[in-house]
């Protein structure tokens, strides 16, 4: 997952119950990073954890 943030790109990480898509728009400090999470129970758990983080701008 860490490699996904090194350059402008879109990466997907898949497991049986989870899909994480990371879209990095650039490597500058202010570049946007979009993270989409979908799937079943594991996706809901991860989404719940990420929703509690204060430094993530949610849309």
Backbone as CSV, one residue per row, in Angstrom:
resi,resn,N_x,N_y,N_z,CA_x,CA_y,CA_z,C_x,C_y,C_z
1,UNK,0.832,-1.192,0.000,0.000,0.000,0.000,0.877,1.256,0.000
2,UNK,1.974,1.226,0.728,2.859,2.383,0.803,3.377,2.785,-0.578
3,UNK,3.643,1.813,-1.442,4.140,2.097,-2.786,3.151,2.908,-3.614
4,UNK,1.885,2.807,-3.308,0.856,3.515,-4.073,1.004,5.027,-3.970
5,UNK,1.626,5.525,-2.909,1.729,6.963,-2.688,2.999,7.570,-3.266
6,UNK,3.867,6.775,-3.873,5.165,7.237,-4.350,5.096,7.990,-5.676
7,UNK,4.045,7.781,-6.458,3.934,8.445,-7.748,2.463,8.599,-8.133
8,UNK,2.230,9.403,-9.152,0.859,9.616,-9.641,0.378,8.328,-10.300
9,UNK,-0.681,7.744,-9.734,-1.170,6.462,-10.243,-2.455,6.056,-9.536
10,UNK,-3.053,4.992,-10.028,-4.189,4.359,-9.371,-3.817,2.921,-9.077
11,UNK,-4.017,2.502,-7.838,-3.706,1.131,-7.420,-4.954,0.507,-6.825
12,UNK,-5.080,-0.792,-7.018,-6.160,-1.544,-6.388,-5.563,-2.657,-5.548
13,UNK,-6.130,-2.820,-4.367,-5.746,-3.906,-3.466,-7.012,-4.709,-3.212
14,UNK,-6.948,-6.004,-3.498,-8.143,-6.851,-3.386,-7.890,-8.030,-2.458
15,UNK,-8.904,-8.335,-1.682,-8.963,-9.590,-0.944,-10.345,-10.176,-1.236
16,UNK,-10.657,-11.262,-0.614,-11.949,-11.908,-0.860,-13.130,-11.014,-0.486
17,UNK,-12.962,-10.198,0.556,-14.076,-9.424,1.100,-13.822,-7.915,1.076
18,UNK,-12.819,-7.473,0.291,-12.421,-6.073,0.379,-11.770,-5.617,-0.919
19,UNK,-12.097,-4.405,-1.349,-11.416,-3.751,-2.462,-11.071,-2.343,-2.016
20,UNK,-9.784,-2.012,-2.084,-9.323,-0.658,-1.793,-8.744,-0.105,-3.085
21,UNK,-9.245,1.044,-3.517,-8.695,1.704,-4.695,-8.108,3.028,-4.247
22,UNK,-6.837,3.237,-4.574,-6.120,4.454,-4.190,-5.746,5.196,-5.463
23,UNK,-6.187,6.449,-5.568,-5.872,7.285,-6.723,-5.041,8.462,-6.234
24,UNK,-3.764,8.488,-6.621,-2.841,9.542,-6.220,-2.732,10.529,-7.377
25,UNK,-3.067,11.801,-7.136,-3.088,12.794,-8.208,-1.741,13.471,-8.424
26,UNK,-0.810,13.310,-7.509,0.516,13.912,-7.632,1.346,13.612,-6.404
27,UNK,2.598,14.050,-6.428,3.498,13.752,-5.310,3.815,14.984,-4.465
28,UNK,3.157,16.092,-4.749,3.345,17.295,-3.943,2.603,17.149,-2.615
29,UNK,2.993,17.931,-1.634,2.394,17.865,-0.300,0.877,18.076,-0.340
30,UNK,0.406,18.953,-1.221,-1.018,19.282,-1.298,-1.781,18.463,-2.341
31,UNK,-1.152,17.487,-2.958,-1.823,16.662,-3.970,-2.931,15.835,-3.324
32,UNK,-4.006,15.660,-4.061,-5.136,14.885,-3.554,-4.879,13.391,-3.675
33,UNK,-5.371,12.669,-2.691,-5.356,11.209,-2.715,-6.785,10.761,-2.437
34,UNK,-7.361,10.046,-3.378,-8.719,9.525,-3.216,-8.633,8.051,-2.860
35,UNK,-9.348,7.656,-1.829,-9.373,6.258,-1.403,-10.824,5.797,-1.410
36,UNK,-11.088,4.740,-2.160,-12.421,4.146,-2.194,-12.340,2.753,-1.604
37,UNK,-13.294,2.440,-0.746,-13.326,1.143,-0.074,-14.674,0.502,-0.373
38,UNK,-14.650,-0.745,-0.821,-15.904,-1.456,-1.061,-15.719,-2.925,-0.729
39,UNK,-16.820,-3.611,-0.587,-16.782,-5.033,-0.263,-17.782,-5.358,0.828
40,UNK,-17.438,-6.340,1.629,-18.340,-6.824,2.664,-17.967,-6.336,4.051
41,UNK,-17.938,-7.258,5.001,-17.717,-6.926,6.410,-16.354,-6.274,6.647
42,UNK,-15.306,-6.763,5.985,-13.977,-6.165,6.162,-13.954,-4.719,5.679
43,UNK,-14.646,-4.448,4.595,-14.719,-3.088,4.070,-15.434,-2.167,5.056
44,UNK,-16.490,-2.652,5.661,-17.213,-1.847,6.648,-16.353,-1.549,7.865
45,UNK,-15.565,-2.527,8.315,-14.665,-2.308,9.456,-13.620,-1.253,9.123
46,UNK,-12.990,-1.374,7.945,-11.966,-0.415,7.541,-12.565,0.971,7.378
47,UNK,-13.714,1.059,6.776,-14.382,2.350,6.587,-14.688,3.004,7.935
48,UNK,-15.118,2.209,8.897,-15.411,2.718,10.233,-14.157,3.286,10.892
49,UNK,-13.047,2.592,10.752,-11.771,3.067,11.313,-11.359,4.377,10.648
50,UNK,-11.436,4.428,9.326,-11.007,5.627,8.601,-11.922,6.818,8.872
51,UNK,-13.193,6.571,9.090,-14.127,7.660,9.393,-13.799,8.356,10.710
52,UNK,-13.119,7.667,11.612,-12.774,8.238,12.917,-11.506,9.086,12.874
53,UNK,-10.760,9.042,11.773,-9.519,9.804,11.661,-9.834,11.263,11.363
54,UNK,-9.278,12.160,12.166,-9.569,13.583,12.025,-8.836,14.247,10.875
55,UNK,-7.705,13.701,10.444,-6.896,14.378,9.436,-7.263,13.977,8.009
56,UNK,-8.310,13.192,7.833,-8.764,12.811,6.501,-9.966,13.664,6.133
57,UNK,-9.878,14.344,4.982,-11.008,15.129,4.490,-11.970,14.186,3.788
58,UNK,-13.196,14.155,4.252,-14.188,13.223,3.710,-15.154,13.951,2.792
59,UNK,-15.556,13.275,1.711,-16.523,13.865,0.782,-17.702,12.963,0.627
